[in-house]
Amino acid sequence: MTLLWCVTGASLLAALMALSLARRSAKRLEQISQMYWELKYQNGELRVRLDRLAGGTAAPQEPAPAADRPTLDGFVSLASIKR
């Protein structure tokens, strides 16, 4: 009977450790995903600025303040980013 309780306790401990690892991994994945979309957005902005400079048009405008930029809380379709 003692052996069964030891096995149960060990499996419970292993399950709690796996749950903790899964939560940390999910949180890290969310951070990496957000950084990816921020970089993709900034890359598009820089590409537009480079096209303007290479095309000889007027000097680029000042970047919008961070408060005016869209947040990356939800899903952003690729079609809306390409515009």
C-alpha positions in Angstrom: 0.0 0.0 0.0 2.9 2.3 0.8 4.3 1.7 -2.6 1.1 2.8 -4.3 1.1 6.1 -2.3 4.7 6.7 -3.3 3.9 6.1 -7.0 0.8 8.4 -6.7 2.8 11.1 -5.1 5.6 10.9 -7.6 3.2 11.0 -10.5 1.4 14.0 -9.0 4.8 15.8 -8.6 5.7 15.0 -12.2 2.3 16.3 -13.4 2.7 19.5 -11.5 6.2 20.0 -12.9 4.9 19.4 -16.5 2.1 21.9 -15.9 4.5 24.5 -14.7 6.8 23.9 -17.7 3.9 24.1 -20.1 2.7 27.4 -18.7 6.2 28.9 -18.9 6.5 27.7 -22.5 3.1 29.2 -23.4 4.0 32.5 -21.9 7.4 32.6 -23.7 5.7 31.6 -27.0 3.3 34.5 -26.6 6.2 36.9 -26.0 8.1 35.6 -29.0 5.0 35.9 -31.2 4.5 39.5 -30.2 8.1 40.3 -30.9 7.8 38.7 -34.3 4.8 40.8 -35.3 6.4 44.0 -33.9 9.6 43.3 -36.0 7.5 42.6 -39.1 5.6 45.9 -38.6 8.8 47.8 -38.1 10.4 46.1 -41.2 7.4 47.3 -43.3 7.8 50.8 -42.0 11.5 50.9 -42.7 10.9 49.4 -46.2 8.5 52.2 -47.0 11.0 54.8 -45.7 13.7 53.3 -47.8 11.5 53.4 -50.9 10.7 57.0 -50.3 14.4 57.9 -49.9 15.4 55.9 -52.9 12.7 57.4 -55.0 13.8 60.9 -54.3 10.6 62.1 -52.8 10.2 64.4 -49.8 11.9 63.6 -46.5 10.1 61.0 -44.4 7.7 62.2 -41.8 8.4 61.8 -38.1 7.3 58.4 -36.8 3.9 58.4 -35.0 4.0 58.3 -31.2 3.8 54.8 -29.7 0.4 55.5 -28.3 -1.0 55.9 -31.9 0.4 52.6 -33.1 -1.9 49.6 -33.1 -1.6 47.1 -30.3 -0.7 43.5 -31.1 -3.1 42.0 -28.6 -5.2 40.1 -31.1 -4.8 38.4 -34.5 -3.5 40.5 -37.3 -4.0 39.3 -40.8 -1.1 39.4 -43.3 -3.3 41.2 -45.8 -3.8 44.2 -43.5 0.0 44.4 -42.8 0.8 44.5 -46.5 -1.2 47.6 -47.1 
